[in-house]
């Protein structure tokens, strides 16, 4: 399962870390992510508030799940 996590804080880092542990996780992206997240997922330079950019990314890469952080 390919997953996109939206956000760049500590919660998102924790989410990415746990998702990475699952054998069901394929590609894992985080937009925009941060330096710590970059060690565990592919960071995408799209601001969390850039709806058009997120939609374009999702259409191109077709993630199976999009996880939007609580903030």
C-alpha positions as MATLAB code, in Angstrom:
seq = 'XXXXXXXXXXXXXXXXXXXXXXXXXXXXXXXXXXXXXXXXXXXXXXXXXXXXXXXXXXXXXXXXXXXXXXX';
ca = [
       0.000    0.000    0.000;
       1.432    3.389   -1.007;
       0.732    6.135    1.517;
       0.939    9.933    1.541;
       1.128   11.655    4.938;
       0.384   15.376    4.929;
       2.188   17.510    7.515;
       5.619   18.281    8.896;
       5.610   18.033   12.666;
       6.322   15.548   15.399;
       2.948   13.825   15.087;
       3.529   13.228   11.405;
       6.988   11.856   12.159;
       5.471    9.400   14.636;
       2.807    8.411   12.096;
       5.429    7.868    9.387;
       7.599    5.817   11.734;
       4.743    3.475   12.654;
       3.531    3.155    9.068;
       7.058    2.262    7.958;
       7.065   -0.677   10.394;
       4.155   -2.337    8.604;
       5.001   -4.935    5.969;
       1.916   -3.696    4.082;
       3.471   -0.261    3.495;
       4.973    0.241    0.047;
       6.047    3.729   -0.946;
       5.731    6.296    1.801;
       5.644   10.016    1.044;
       5.303   12.969    3.387;
       4.372   16.459    2.224;
       6.095   18.640    3.138;
       7.832   16.564    5.800;
      11.010   17.626    7.613;
      14.617   16.529    8.084;
      13.756   13.796   10.575;
      10.944   12.424    8.457;
      13.231   12.384    5.405;
      15.180    9.529    7.008;
      12.022    7.357    6.955;
       9.911    8.595    4.028;
      10.285   10.459    0.772;
       9.568   14.136    1.487;
       7.655   16.053   -1.163;
       8.121   19.829   -1.396;
       4.430   20.727   -1.333;
       3.027   22.903    1.448;
       0.254   21.278    3.455;
      -2.023   24.170    2.477;
      -1.348   23.803   -1.271;
      -4.503   21.914   -2.204;
      -3.905   22.097   -5.966;
      -0.346   20.808   -5.509;
      -1.546   17.923   -3.322;
      -4.242   16.953   -5.814;
      -1.743   17.042   -8.697;
       0.688   14.855   -6.714;
      -2.072   12.395   -5.814;
      -3.261   12.148   -9.416;
       0.278   11.474  -10.615;
       1.424    9.027   -7.923;
      -1.942    7.470   -6.988;
      -1.427    6.770   -3.264;
      -3.745    4.122   -1.827;
      -4.173    6.104    1.384;
      -3.759    9.778    2.284;
      -3.280   10.521    5.983;
      -4.003   14.147    6.871;
      -2.439   15.182   10.169;
      -4.688   16.625   12.877;
      -3.268   20.137   12.663;
];
